[in-house]
Amino acid sequence: MTAARHEVCAVALAEAFRGDGEILASGIGVLPSIAARLARATFAPDLLLTDGVATLVEADGTPSGWMPYRAIFDLVWSGRRHVIMGASQIDRHGNQNIAAIGDPRRPKAQLLGMRGAPGNTINHPTSYWIPSHSLRSFVAKVDVVSGVGHDRAAALGPAGRFHDLRRVVTDLAVLDFATPDRTMRLVSTHPGVAVATVVERTGFPLAGASPGEVVPETRQPTDEELDLLRRVLDPRGLAAKEVAS
């Protein structure tokens, strides 16, 4: 079976949860949520999933237990959660902005606000899903810091010891921070995407994207994963609305 771009992204996001063990997988948004369920249904059966209110659910949405919302905070503060959040802006250190665009004293646009981003990023593993990889999103410096990046976590000293940014998945590529200075690195490009396209749409230098460096292609979904995505996890094709195939 041939995979569409959004299905490649779903698998790349699911891979963020590989090896996490028995923790709460929180996917914020359509594709991250589908990805968490895909991981649970395939290679990460110990992941916990919720309906966002008070019920633990299986990968197909079937209720399996009770977990009131207040218990989420116990998991957050103990580090037993991996969240995939969005980012209106992100910089090479992983600082994330979902609060406002422009000068914070007089912003051009008011966004979500800080929400849970500060607590998420300093307490437990965090990854990001950015459906439109562009110079507007990948910036040299974010206008407001909502989620804490590696440079600011280091400046926190012991208070930043649990900081753990895992990966960034976009409609073009997979990125991480596995460099000596913990800045963003190009891990793979999705099928049909040139490295030059990713570089052109990133507002800062990317490790791993220099001329002559070999950049792998993001892995394609297996037939089993495609069947799960199309028949069980996303039968209405909601994920396709987030990414152009």
Secondary structure by P-SEA (a helix, b strand, c coil): ccccaaaaaaaaaaaccccccccbbbbccaaaaaaaaaaaacccccbbbbccccbbbcccccccccccccaaaaaaaaccbbbbbccccccccccccccccccccccccccccccaaaaaaacbbbbbbbcccccccccccccccccccaaaaaaaccccccccccccccccccccccccccccccccccccccaaaaaaacccccccccccbbbbccccccaaaaaaacccccccaaaaaaccc
